[in-house]
Amino acid sequence: MKTPYTAVLAAAAVVVVLLLAEAELSTAVTCSPTELSPCVSAITTSSPPSRLCCSKIKEQKPCLCQYLGNPNLKKFVNTPNARKVASTCGTPFPKC
């Protein structure tokens, strides 16, 4: 009888670990285009992106498709320089 109880306990522990890992992976990102303000000079003047810019691009990556869907933001986000900055920062530009 100990084997089924141990197996159930082990399975429950695995489920808890998986749920905790999933919760950590799905931390919500607040989509705010103003978070990309450290990248303005890199995008508009072709200067190298700062570390802060790169961290913000990586942070906002899940939001880029949303920004591309907004006509007011698309002009800023969907430019060759913006793509170059994202690439330089090691963040592949999304295909939306």
C-alpha positions in Angstrom: 0.0 0.0 0.0 2.9 2.4 0.5 3.8 2.3 -3.2 0.5 3.9 -4.5 0.6 6.5 -1.7 4.3 7.4 -2.6 3.5 7.5 -6.3 0.5 9.8 -5.7 2.7 12.0 -3.5 5.5 12.1 -6.1 3.0 12.9 -8.9 1.5 15.7 -6.8 5.0 17.1 -6.2 5.8 17.0 -9.9 2.5 18.9 -10.6 3.3 21.6 -8.0 6.8 22.1 -9.5 5.4 22.3 -13.0 2.8 24.8 -11.9 5.4 27.0 -10.2 7.6 26.9 -13.2 4.7 27.8 -15.5 3.8 30.7 -13.2 7.3 32.0 -13.4 7.4 31.7 -17.2 4.1 33.5 -17.7 4.9 36.6 -15.7 2.7 39.3 -17.3 4.4 42.0 -19.3 2.7 45.4 -19.2 2.6 46.5 -22.8 3.5 50.2 -22.7 5.2 51.7 -25.8 6.7 54.4 -23.5 8.9 51.6 -22.1 10.8 51.7 -25.4 11.7 55.4 -25.0 15.4 54.5 -24.2 15.5 53.2 -27.8 14.3 56.4 -29.5 17.8 57.8 -30.3 19.0 54.4 -31.6 16.0 54.0 -33.8 15.9 57.6 -35.2 19.6 58.3 -35.5 21.0 54.8 -36.2 23.2 55.1 -33.1 24.1 51.9 -31.2 21.4 50.9 -28.7 22.2 51.2 -25.0 22.0 48.3 -22.6 18.8 49.8 -21.2 17.3 49.9 -24.7 18.1 46.3 -25.3 16.7 45.2 -22.0 13.5 47.1 -22.7 13.2 45.6 -26.2 13.6 42.1 -24.7 11.0 43.0 -22.0 8.5 44.4 -24.5 9.0 41.7 -27.2 5.7 40.0 -26.4 4.0 43.4 -27.1 5.7 44.1 -30.5 2.9 42.5 -32.6 0.3 44.6 -30.7 2.4 47.8 -31.4 2.6 46.8 -35.1 -1.2 46.5 -35.2 -1.5 50.1 -34.0 -1.2 52.5 -37.0 0.2 55.3 -34.7 3.0 53.0 -33.4 3.6 51.0 -36.5 5.4 53.9 -38.2 7.9 53.9 -35.3 8.2 50.2 -34.7 8.2 48.9 -38.2 11.3 50.7 -39.6 14.6 49.3 -40.8 16.3 51.0 -37.9 14.0 49.5 -35.4 14.6 46.1 -36.9 18.3 46.7 -36.8 18.2 47.8 -33.1 16.2 44.6 -32.2 18.7 42.5 -34.1 21.7 44.2 -32.5 20.0 43.5 -29.1 19.6 39.9 -29.9 15.8 40.0 -30.1 14.4 38.6 -33.3 11.7 40.8 -34.8 8.4 39.0 -34.6 6.4 37.7 -37.5 2.9 38.8 -36.8 
